[in-house]
Amino acid sequence: MKISRLILVPAFVMLISGGCYKNEPVPSALFSVTGSNNFKIPCIATFTNNSVNSFSWAWNFGDDSVSALQNPVHIYLRPGQYPVTLRAYTQSRKEWSSLTQTVVIKDTIQ
């Protein structure tokens, strides 16, 4: 009987610690972007993360570049339309929200 109690105690502790994230609020991914050079190449895009209830982030800048920074800066060297996606996660990473916005980078000739 003592052996089964030793097994149940760690299992109970794991259940309690695993449940601490159950009441996490669902995040809401939000961001804005500003661009140097009036969004003409070369453009330094500064992303401001306005997400709510988030603990970590995953950015995709639409040109095969990614970041996990909260407020990243990215340089675009070619004109085009880039779908930028921010995924905002809770601390447990069990809940997440994403937002995609298109960033238009223009050629310097325009």
C-alpha positions as CSV (number, residue, x, y, z in Angstrom):
1,M,0.0,0.0,0.0
2,K,2.9,2.4,0.7
3,I,4.2,1.9,-2.9
4,S,0.8,2.9,-4.4
5,R,0.7,6.1,-2.3
6,L,4.2,7.1,-3.5
7,I,3.0,6.7,-7.1
8,L,-0.3,8.6,-6.5
9,V,1.4,11.6,-4.9
10,P,3.6,12.5,-7.9
11,A,0.6,11.9,-10.2
12,F,-1.5,14.3,-8.1
13,V,1.2,16.9,-8.1
14,M,1.4,16.6,-11.9
15,L,-2.3,17.1,-12.3
16,I,-2.3,20.2,-10.1
17,S,0.7,21.8,-11.9
18,G,-0.6,20.9,-15.3
19,G,-3.9,22.6,-14.6
20,C,-2.5,26.0,-13.7
21,Y,-3.0,27.3,-17.2
22,K,-6.7,26.3,-17.5
23,N,-7.9,29.8,-16.8
24,E,-5.7,31.6,-19.3
25,P,-7.5,34.2,-21.3
26,V,-7.5,33.7,-25.0
27,P,-5.0,36.0,-26.7
28,S,-5.8,38.5,-29.4
29,A,-3.1,39.1,-32.0
30,L,-2.8,42.7,-33.1
31,F,0.1,44.7,-34.7
32,S,0.9,47.8,-36.6
33,V,3.8,48.5,-38.9
34,T,5.8,51.6,-39.9
35,G,8.2,51.7,-42.8
36,S,11.2,53.8,-43.6
37,N,11.6,55.5,-47.0
38,N,7.8,55.7,-47.4
39,F,7.7,51.9,-47.7
40,K,10.1,52.0,-50.7
41,I,13.1,49.7,-51.1
42,P,15.2,49.4,-49.1
43,C,12.6,49.5,-46.4
44,I,13.2,49.0,-42.7
45,A,9.8,47.9,-41.4
46,T,9.2,48.3,-37.6
47,F,6.5,46.1,-36.2
48,T,4.7,47.1,-33.0
49,N,3.0,44.2,-31.2
50,N,-0.3,45.3,-29.7
51,S,-1.5,41.8,-28.8
52,V,-3.5,41.3,-25.7
53,N,-3.1,38.4,-23.2
54,S,-0.1,37.0,-25.0
55,F,3.2,35.6,-23.6
56,S,5.2,34.7,-26.8
57,W,5.0,35.4,-30.5
58,A,5.8,34.0,-33.9
59,W,6.2,36.3,-36.8
60,N,6.3,35.4,-40.5
61,F,7.3,38.4,-42.7
62,G,6.0,36.9,-46.0
63,D,9.5,36.6,-47.5
64,D,10.7,33.3,-45.8
65,S,11.9,35.3,-42.8
66,V,10.6,34.8,-39.3
67,S,11.1,36.1,-35.8
68,A,10.1,35.4,-32.2
69,L,10.7,38.9,-30.9
70,Q,7.9,40.9,-29.4
71,N,8.5,44.0,-31.5
72,P,10.8,43.0,-34.5
73,V,12.4,45.1,-37.2
74,H,12.7,43.6,-40.7
75,I,14.3,44.9,-43.9
76,Y,12.6,44.4,-47.2
77,L,15.0,44.6,-50.2
78,R,12.5,43.8,-53.0
79,P,9.2,45.5,-54.0
80,G,6.1,43.4,-53.6
81,Q,3.1,42.5,-51.4
82,Y,4.1,40.6,-48.3
83,P,1.5,38.9,-46.1
84,V,2.8,39.4,-42.6
85,T,1.4,37.0,-40.0
86,L,1.7,37.4,-36.2
87,R,0.7,34.4,-34.0
88,A,0.3,35.3,-30.3
89,Y,0.4,32.5,-27.7
90,T,-0.5,32.2,-24.1
91,Q,2.1,31.1,-21.6
92,S,1.1,27.4,-21.9
93,R,1.0,27.8,-25.8
94,K,-2.3,25.9,-25.7
95,E,-4.3,29.0,-26.9
96,W,-3.3,31.3,-29.7
97,S,-4.6,33.9,-32.1
98,S,-3.2,35.0,-35.4
99,L,-3.5,38.1,-37.6
100,T,-2.3,38.6,-41.2
101,Q,-1.8,42.0,-42.8
102,T,-0.4,42.8,-46.2
103,V,2.7,45.1,-46.3
104,V,3.2,46.7,-49.7
105,I,6.8,47.6,-50.5
106,K,7.2,49.8,-53.5
107,D,10.1,50.2,-55.9
108,T,12.3,53.3,-55.6
109,I,11.4,54.3,-59.2
110,Q,7.7,55.0,-58.3
